[in-house]
Amino acid sequence: MMGGLQAVYAREIRLWRRFEVVSSIETWEGTQVIGKHRFVFDNGETAALILTTAGVYDRKARSFLVIDEVVAALGRSVNPRPPTEAERIFMTSHQGLRGLAKSAG
C-alpha cells in the first residue's frame, strides 16, 4: 500500500519525448519501504525523481507488517542499508504530514 511520495522535476518533459522510468527499492525500516523512481531521458539525464514510502498491509490484523518479516517470508535473507540523510528527511516529513492529516478529522 502506497503511503506517500515526494516528487521533484529537474527537466521539462515535452510531449512525445521518450523516457524510461527506473524504479528500485532503496531500503526499508520497520514497516516502511523506501522506493526511488527516476524518469530518465535516452541521454542519461534525470528529468524527475520521486521517492515513495509504502508498506504491506494486513487487512485482518489492521496493521502494517514489519518488512524484515515480509522479506523472510519470501525466502530471502537481506539486510537493508541505513537510510540516507535525504531518505530520513523524507520519512520524517511523511510521518509528520500523516499525523497532521489524521488529526484534521
C-alpha positions in Angstrom: 0.0 0.0 0.0 1.4 3.4 -1.0 1.9 5.7 1.9 3.2 8.8 0.3 5.5 10.3 -2.2 7.7 13.3 -2.9 8.5 14.4 -6.4 10.9 16.8 -7.9 11.1 17.7 -11.5 14.5 18.7 -12.8 13.9 19.0 -16.5 10.9 19.6 -18.8 9.4 16.5 -20.4 7.9 17.7 -23.6 5.0 15.8 -25.2 6.2 12.7 -27.1 9.7 12.8 -25.7 10.8 9.3 -24.8 12.0 8.4 -21.3 12.3 5.4 -19.1 11.1 5.1 -15.5 13.8 3.3 -13.5 12.4 2.1 -10.1 14.2 0.5 -7.2 13.6 -0.4 -3.6 16.3 1.6 -1.8 15.9 0.4 1.8 13.4 -0.3 4.5 12.9 0.4 8.2 10.2 -1.1 10.4 7.1 -1.2 8.3 8.2 1.4 5.7 9.8 0.6 2.3 11.5 3.5 0.5 11.4 3.4 -3.3 13.1 5.6 -5.8 11.7 6.2 -9.3 13.7 8.2 -11.8 12.4 9.5 -15.2 15.5 9.2 -17.4 15.9 10.5 -20.9 17.8 8.5 -23.5 20.9 10.7 -23.0 21.0 9.6 -19.3 19.7 12.9 -17.8 17.2 12.6 -15.0 14.0 14.6 -15.7 12.2 13.7 -12.5 12.9 11.9 -9.2 10.2 10.5 -7.0 10.7 9.0 -3.5 7.9 6.8 -2.2 7.1 5.2 1.0 5.0 2.0 1.1 4.2 -1.0 3.2 2.4 -4.3 3.2 -0.9 -4.0 5.0 -2.6 -6.9 6.8 -6.3 -6.2 6.5 -7.3 -8.8 9.0 -4.9 -7.5 11.7 -5.5 -3.9 10.5 -1.8 -3.1 10.7 1.3 -2.9 8.5 3.7 -5.8 8.5 7.4 -5.5 9.5 9.3 -5.6 6.3 12.0 -7.8 7.6 9.3 -10.4 8.2 7.9 -10.0 4.7 11.4 -10.5 3.2 12.0 -13.6 5.4 8.6 -15.0 4.3 9.8 -14.6 0.7 12.7 -16.8 1.5 15.3 -14.0 1.3 18.0 -13.0 3.8 18.7 -9.4 3.1 19.7 -6.7 5.5 18.6 -3.2 4.4 21.2 -0.4 4.4 20.7 2.6 6.7 18.5 5.3 5.2 20.5 8.2 3.7 20.0 11.7 5.1 17.6 12.5 2.2 15.6 9.4 2.9 15.5 10.1 6.6 14.2 13.6 6.0 11.6 12.2 3.6 10.4 9.6 6.1 10.2 12.2 8.9 8.3 14.6 6.7 5.9 11.9 5.7 5.2 10.9 9.3 4.6 14.5 10.3 2.2 15.2 7.4 0.4 11.9 8.1 -0.1 12.9 11.7 -1.5 16.3 10.6 -3.9 14.6 8.2 -5.1 12.2 10.9 -5.7 15.0 13.4 -7.5 17.1 10.9 -10.5 14.9 11.4 
